[in-house]
Amino acid sequence: MPGKSEKLEELFSSALALEDAHARESFLIQSCGEDADLLERLRLLLRSNGPAEVFFRRLGIDSASDSQPKNDPTNGSSQDTERSNAKVPRRIDRFEILEYAGHGGMGKVYRARDLKNGLIVALKIPQLSLLGDPRLVKMFLREAKMASQLTHPNLVPIVAVGYASSVCYIATRWHEQGDLANWLTQYPGPHVAKQVVRFLRPLAEAIRYCHANNVMHLDLKPSNILLSDCRKSATTVIDVNCESLAGLAPHLADFGVAMVMDSEFSDSLRGLIWATPNYMSPEQAVGQPNQIDSRTDVFGIGLILFELLTGVTPYGKLEAIEIRKKLATQEFVAKPVSVKIPIDLWNICQKCLRRTSSARYQSVENLIADFDRYLNGQKVIATSERWPRFVHKIRSIAALYRNRNSLESKPKQSLH
């Protein structure tokens, strides 16, 4: 019987031979069975052997060295240093690459200059090993271009979407600093409950707008939320020394894995989404693309709400595989014992984070309505739904006690 390394090599070679990315993912899931570690290793190997990497190597003779990543919480690790020292092309389409800026679930990010107008942009290169099939590249570009047409005060505009020399790219306006992830490293919280809701409400409105235009984000996390001073222009980058959420306005960025709802293409692409483990929904974690819909973004809002209210992420420093296991089996996310959260707001958070999407808010609009009820001192739907279950549980326990007392109070029959 082959060892694990031999099996890894054999499955990798077989998967690499499959040109259709959706068929490749199905092959991996079927071949690995319940071996989540093997599945994760194979996915990572395949991600590092896609057309984008080949493209960068091919242009290595006309390249510039990356600088150390900016605004990256893993800055300084050996893995990150290896990435930052990789060779990159000097130019992709009309964009001049200036430096490496970081990486995430969707791929790599570069600081670049738009040679058309001189604008500095964040140029995002998706992991094309997940989109090696030309048909899927076409699908991805179509849906990314639809996302680029969205305009909302709390969305970071997409400057351009394109495909050049075997590379897909998405260009968005560059921000030197001021994303929520960086801010939370300085001010992790817990934060004031009503300030959290007032901060998240416009973000939820932006997501509601996206959904109304048939676009899902599917990668909601603090590093994709840029900040501005809400008392000034929306494009003004805030001073990250601002200690309170009260003066901050969120702007949602990075539609790198956004999908068009009800699109003929989306079923193929949803199975290829690589969200960040700490900010995945259960349906993303267990590979159920047919279950990914607008309620996946509701779960994403809930994760950010949880982090702002508690000062920690729900799964802390667990490895990706352990997080996936918890997402697949855990119905509720536990609240840290030391953190006090108003019961109505905690119920809202819990309803967002239900494992089964049918148990969550069925739309972001419904979540916004509960946000407003909370801010106005009204009973929220999330609490109203939990109360009958709580009463039923109390009545069941009371009935058990009554039955036991009834049995104990009966006179014992004589054996004679």
C-alpha positions in Angstrom: 0.0 0.0 0.0 1.5 3.4 -1.0 2.6 5.8 1.8 1.0 9.2 2.1 3.8 11.0 0.2 3.4 8.5 -2.7 -0.3 9.0 -2.7 0.1 12.8 -2.6 2.4 12.6 -5.6 0.1 10.3 -7.5 -3.1 12.3 -6.9 -1.3 15.6 -7.7 -0.1 14.2 -11.0 -3.6 13.0 -11.8 -5.3 16.2 -10.8 -2.8 18.3 -12.7 -3.7 16.4 -15.9 -7.3 17.5 -15.6 -7.8 20.8 -17.6 -11.3 21.6 -16.3 -10.8 23.2 -12.8 -14.3 22.1 -11.7 -13.6 18.5 -12.6 -10.3 18.7 -10.9 -11.9 19.9 -7.6 -14.5 17.1 -7.8 -11.7 14.6 -8.4 -9.8 15.9 -5.3 -12.8 15.7 -3.0 -13.7 12.2 -4.2 -10.1 10.9 -4.0 -9.3 12.3 -0.6 -12.5 11.2 1.1 -12.3 12.2 4.8 -8.6 13.0 4.7 -8.9 16.8 5.0 -5.2 17.3 5.5 -4.4 15.5 2.2 -7.1 17.5 0.4 -5.6 20.8 1.8 -2.1 19.9 0.8 -3.1 19.0 -2.8 -5.1 22.2 -3.2 -2.1 24.3 -2.0 0.2 22.4 -4.4 -2.1 23.0 -7.4 -2.4 26.6 -6.5 1.3 27.1 -6.8 1.5 25.4 -10.1 -1.0 27.5 -12.2 -0.6 29.6 -15.3 0.1 32.8 -13.3 3.2 31.3 -11.7 4.4 30.1 -15.1 3.8 33.6 -16.5 5.9 35.3 -13.8 8.7 32.8 -14.3 8.6 33.3 -18.1 9.0 37.1 -17.6 11.6 36.9 -14.9 14.3 38.3 -17.2 12.4 41.6 -17.4 11.3 41.9 -13.8 11.7 43.9 -10.6 12.2 42.5 -7.2 9.3 42.7 -4.8 9.8 44.8 -1.7 8.7 43.5 1.7 4.9 43.3 1.9 3.0 46.3 3.4 0.1 46.0 5.8 0.5 42.2 6.0 0.0 40.6 9.4 2.3 37.8 8.4 5.1 40.2 7.5 8.5 38.7 8.3 7.6 35.0 8.0 9.8 32.8 5.9 6.8 32.0 3.7 6.0 35.6 3.1 9.7 36.5 2.5 9.8 33.8 -0.2 6.7 35.3 -1.8 8.0 38.9 -1.6 11.3 38.0 -3.2 9.7 36.3 -6.2 10.2 37.9 -9.6 7.2 39.8 -11.1 6.8 41.4 -14.5 7.4 45.1 -14.8 4.1 45.6 -16.6 0.8 43.9 -17.0 -1.4 45.5 -19.7 -1.5 49.2 -19.0 -0.3 48.9 -15.4 3.4 49.3 -14.4 4.2 47.1 -11.4 5.9 49.1 -8.6 6.1 46.6 -5.8 4.6 43.5 -4.2 2.0 44.5 -1.6 0.7 41.3 -0.1 -1.4 38.2 -0.7 -4.7 36.7 0.3 -7.2 34.0 -0.5 -7.7 35.2 -4.0 -4.1 35.6 -5.0 -1.4 38.3 -5.0 -1.6 42.0 -4.8 0.8 44.6 -6.3 1.1 48.3 -6.0 1.0 49.6 -9.6 0.7 52.7 -11.7 -2.0 53.1 -14.3 0.0 54.4 -17.3 -3.3 55.7 -18.8 -3.8 58.4 -16.2 -1.0 58.0 -13.6 -3.4 56.7 -10.9 -1.8 54.4 -8.3 -3.8 51.2 -8.0 -3.9 47.9 -6.1 -3.5 45.3 -8.9 -4.9 42.0 -7.8 -3.9 38.8 -9.7 -6.2 35.9 -8.9 -4.8 32.4 -8.4 -5.2 31.2 -12.0 -4.4 27.7 -11.0 -8.0 27.7 -10.0 -9.0 29.2 -13.3 -6.7 27.3 -15.7 -9.6 26.4 -17.9 -10.1 29.2 -20.5 -13.8 28.8 -20.2 -13.6 29.6 -16.5 -11.3 32.6 -17.2 -14.0 33.9 -19.5 -16.6 33.4 -16.8 -14.5 35.0 -14.1 -13.9 38.1 -16.3 -17.6 38.4 -17.1 -18.7 38.4 -13.5 -15.8 40.6 -12.3 -16.8 43.2 -15.0 -20.4 43.1 -13.8 -19.1 43.8 -10.2 -17.0 46.7 -11.6 -20.2 48.5 -12.6 -21.4 48.8 -9.0 -21.4 52.4 -7.5 -22.1 53.0 -3.9 -20.6 55.4 -1.3 -19.4 52.5 0.8 -17.8 50.5 -2.0 -14.2 51.0 -3.2 -14.5 51.5 -7.0 -13.0 48.9 -9.4 -10.8 50.8 -11.8 -10.3 48.1 -14.4 -10.8 44.4 -15.0 -8.8 42.6 -17.7 -6.9 39.7 -19.2 -3.4 40.1 -20.6 -0.6 37.6 -21.4 -2.5 34.7 -19.7 -3.1 36.8 -16.5 -6.5 38.0 -15.2 -6.3 41.2 -13.1 -8.6 43.5 -11.1 -7.4 47.0 -10.4 -8.8 49.1 -7.5 -7.9 52.5 -6.1 -4.8 52.3 -3.8 -5.0 53.2 -0.1 -1.7 53.7 1.7 -3.2 52.6 5.1 -6.4 52.5 6.9 -8.0 49.1 6.5 -10.0 47.6 9.4 -7.5 44.7 9.9 -4.6 47.1 10.5 -6.8 49.2 12.8 -7.8 46.2 14.9 -4.2 45.2 15.5 -3.9 48.5 17.5 -7.4 48.6 18.9 -8.7 45.0 19.0 -11.6 45.7 21.3 -14.1 44.7 22.5 -15.7 47.9 21.1 -18.8 49.7 22.3 -21.9 47.8 21.1 -23.9 50.6 19.5 -20.8 52.1 17.9 -20.2 48.7 16.3 -23.7 48.5 14.9 -23.5 52.1 13.6 -20.2 51.3 11.9 -21.4 48.1 10.3 -24.8 49.3 9.2 -23.5 51.3 6.1 -21.3 48.3 5.2 -24.4 46.1 5.3 -26.2 48.7 3.1 -23.4 48.4 0.6 -23.7 44.7 0.6 -27.5 44.9 0.3 -27.0 47.2 -2.8 -24.6 44.5 -4.3 -27.2 41.8 -3.7 -29.9 44.0 -5.3 -27.7 44.1 -8.3 -27.2 40.3 -8.3 -23.6 40.4 -7.0 -22.3 38.6 -3.9 -19.0 39.5 -2.3 -18.2 36.2 -0.6 -14.9 37.3 0.9 -15.9 39.7 3.7 -13.1 40.2 6.2 -11.4 43.2 8.0 -8.6 43.5 5.5 -11.2 44.1 2.7 -12.8 47.0 4.6 -11.0 50.3 4.0 -11.6 53.2 6.4 -12.3 56.9 6.0 -13.1 59.7 8.4 -16.9 60.0 8.2 -16.6 63.6 9.1 -14.6 64.4 6.0 -14.5 63.3 2.4 -15.2 59.6 1.8 -11.9 59.3 0.0 -9.9 60.7 2.9 -7.7 58.0 4.5 -8.1 58.2 8.3 -5.4 58.5 10.8 -5.0 55.0 12.2 -4.5 56.4 15.7 -8.2 57.1 15.8 -9.3 55.0 18.8 -13.1 54.9 18.3 -15.3 53.4 15.6 -17.6 56.4 16.0 -15.5 58.5 13.7 -14.9 55.8 11.0 -16.8 54.9 7.9 -16.3 51.5 6.1 -15.7 51.0 2.4 -15.9 47.5 1.0 -13.1 46.5 -1.3 -11.7 43.4 -3.1 -14.4 41.8 -5.3 -11.8 39.3 -6.3 -14.1 36.3 -5.7 -17.4 38.1 -6.2 -20.1 36.1 -8.0 -23.2 37.1 -10.0 -26.3 35.5 -8.5 -28.4 33.3 -10.7 -25.6 33.4 -13.3 -25.2 30.4 -15.6 -21.5 30.6 -14.8 -21.6 30.9 -11.0 -22.1 27.2 -10.2 -18.7 26.4 -11.8 -16.9 29.3 -10.1 -18.4 29.0 -6.6 -16.6 25.7 -6.1 -13.3 27.4 -6.7 -13.6 30.1 -4.0 -10.7 30.4 -1.6 -11.9 32.6 1.2 -9.6 33.2 4.2 -10.2 30.3 6.7 -11.0 32.5 9.7 -13.7 34.3 7.6 -15.2 31.3 5.7 -18.8 30.3 5.9 -19.6 26.6 6.6 -20.8 26.1 3.0 -17.4 27.5 1.7 -15.4 25.4 4.2 -17.0 22.1 3.3 -17.1 22.7 -0.4 -20.8 23.0 -1.1 -20.9 25.5 -4.0 -24.6 25.0 -4.6 -25.2 26.3 -1.0 -23.3 29.5 -1.5 -25.6 32.4 -2.0 -26.4 35.9 -0.5 -26.7 34.3 3.0 -23.0 33.5 2.8 -22.4 37.3 3.0 -24.7 37.4 6.0 -22.4 34.9 7.7 -19.4 37.2 6.8 -21.0 40.2 8.4 -21.7 38.1 11.5 -18.0 37.2 11.7 -16.9 40.8 11.6 -19.6 41.7 14.1 -18.3 39.0 16.4 -14.7 40.2 16.2 -15.7 43.9 16.9 -17.8 42.9 19.9 -15.4 40.4 21.5 -12.0 41.5 20.4 -11.1 38.1 18.9 -12.0 36.0 15.9 -14.3 33.0 16.5 -11.6 30.4 15.8 -8.5 32.2 17.1 -5.2 30.7 15.9 -6.6 27.3 14.9 -5.1 25.7 11.7 -7.3 25.9 8.6 -8.2 22.3 8.8 -9.4 22.6 12.4 -11.5 25.6 11.4 -13.1 23.7 8.6 -14.0 20.9 11.0 -15.6 23.3 13.4 -17.5 25.1 10.6 -18.8 21.7 9.4 -20.1 20.6 12.8 -20.6 23.5 15.2 -24.0 25.0 15.3 -23.2 28.0 17.5 -20.2 30.1 18.1 -19.3 30.5 21.8 -19.0 34.0 23.3 -15.8 34.6 25.4 -16.9 34.4 29.1 -15.2 37.7 30.0 -17.0 39.8 27.4 -20.4 41.4 28.1 -22.6 42.0 25.1 -26.3 43.2 25.1 -28.5 40.1 24.7 -30.3 41.5 21.7 -27.1 42.2 19.8 -25.6 38.8 20.7 -28.8 37.2 19.4 -28.3 39.1 16.1 -24.7 37.9 15.9 -25.7 34.3 16.6 -28.4 34.4 14.0 -25.9 35.6 11.4 -23.5 32.8 12.3 -25.9 29.8 12.2 -24.3 26.9 10.5 -27.3 26.2 8.3 -28.0 29.1 5.9 -31.8 28.6 6.3 -31.5 29.5 10.0 -29.7 32.8 9.3 -31.2 36.1 8.2 -32.6 35.3 4.8 -31.3 38.6 3.4 -29.0 41.4 4.4 -32.1 43.7 4.4 -33.6 41.7 7.2 -30.3 42.0 9.2 -30.3 45.8 8.6 -33.9 45.9 10.0 -32.8 44.2 13.2 -29.8 46.5 13.4 -32.3 49.4 13.3 -34.6 47.8 15.9 -31.6 47.4 18.2 -30.5 51.0 17.8 -34.1 52.2 18.4 -34.5 50.1 21.6 -37.0 47.8 20.1 -37.1 44.0 20.4 -35.1 42.4 17.6 -36.4 39.5 15.5 -33.4 37.4 16.5 -34.5 37.6 20.2 -38.2 37.0 19.4 -37.2 33.8 17.5 -35.0 32.5 20.3 -37.5 33.2 23.1 -40.1 30.5 22.1 -37.3 27.9 21.9 -36.1 29.0 25.4 -39.6 28.9 26.8 -40.2 25.4 25.3 -36.9 24.2 26.9 -37.9 25.6 30.3 -41.3 24.0 30.1 -39.8 20.7 29.1 -37.5 20.7 32.1 -40.3 21.7 34.4 -42.4 18.9 33.0 -39.6 16.4 33.8 -39.4 17.7 37.4 -43.2 17.5 37.8 -43.2 13.9 36.6 -40.3 12.9 38.9 -42.0 14.6 41.9 -45.2 12.9 41.1 -43.6 9.5 41.0 -41.7 10.2 44.3 -44.9 11.3 46.0 -46.8 8.1 45.2 -46.9 5.6 48.1 -44.8 2.6 47.6 -46.8 -0.6 47.2 -46.2 -3.3 49.7 -44.5 -6.4 48.5 -46.6 -8.6 50.9 
